[in-house]
């Protein structure tokens, strides 16, 4: 699986269509664990709502790598 950059509406649609599933422990896409990173166009010190980005990056989580 390759990294993908999506708009907020595209990301929401993937959750609604259950392409991405929230297991309460991880996000799964096509049975593989992924990370979702908000891409903001402002400096972090100016962010008020970290969940409200225009774009998001979905990247596959490396096996064995936990945060």
C-alpha positions as CSV (number, residue, x, y, z in Angstrom):
1,X,0.0,0.0,0.0
2,X,1.3,3.4,-0.9
3,X,0.9,6.7,0.9
4,X,-2.2,8.7,-0.1
5,X,-3.1,12.3,0.4
6,X,-6.8,13.0,0.6
7,X,-9.1,15.9,1.3
8,X,-11.2,15.9,4.5
9,X,-14.3,15.0,2.6
10,X,-12.6,12.1,0.9
11,X,-11.3,10.8,4.2
12,X,-14.8,11.0,5.7
13,X,-16.2,9.1,2.8
14,X,-13.7,6.3,3.3
15,X,-14.9,6.0,6.9
16,X,-18.6,6.1,5.8
17,X,-18.0,3.4,3.2
18,X,-16.1,1.4,5.8
19,X,-12.9,1.3,3.6
20,X,-11.2,2.6,6.8
21,X,-12.4,1.0,10.0
22,X,-11.7,2.4,13.5
23,X,-11.2,-0.5,15.9
24,X,-10.7,1.8,18.9
25,X,-7.1,0.6,18.9
26,X,-6.0,1.3,15.3
27,X,-7.3,2.3,11.9
28,X,-7.5,-0.5,9.4
29,X,-7.6,0.0,5.6
30,X,-7.9,-3.1,3.5
31,X,-7.0,-5.2,6.6
32,X,-3.7,-3.3,7.2
33,X,-3.0,-0.9,10.0
34,X,-2.6,2.7,8.8
35,X,-1.7,6.1,10.3
36,X,-3.7,9.2,9.5
37,X,-1.7,12.4,9.6
38,X,-3.4,15.9,9.4
39,X,-1.5,18.2,7.0
40,X,-1.9,21.8,8.0
41,X,-0.8,24.8,6.1
42,X,-0.1,26.9,9.2
43,X,2.6,26.7,11.8
44,X,1.7,24.4,14.7
45,X,1.8,27.2,17.3
46,X,-1.2,28.8,15.5
47,X,-3.3,25.7,15.4
48,X,-6.5,25.8,17.4
49,X,-8.2,22.6,16.1
50,X,-5.7,19.9,15.1
51,X,-8.4,17.7,13.7
52,X,-9.6,20.4,11.2
53,X,-7.1,20.1,8.4
54,X,-7.9,20.5,4.6
55,X,-5.7,17.5,3.7
56,X,-4.8,14.2,5.4
57,X,-2.1,11.7,4.6
58,X,-2.7,8.0,5.0
59,X,0.4,5.9,5.4
60,X,0.8,2.2,6.1
61,X,2.1,1.5,9.6
62,X,5.2,-0.6,9.6
63,X,4.8,-4.0,11.1
64,X,6.2,-4.2,14.7
65,X,6.2,-0.4,15.0
66,X,4.0,0.9,17.8
67,X,3.7,4.3,19.3
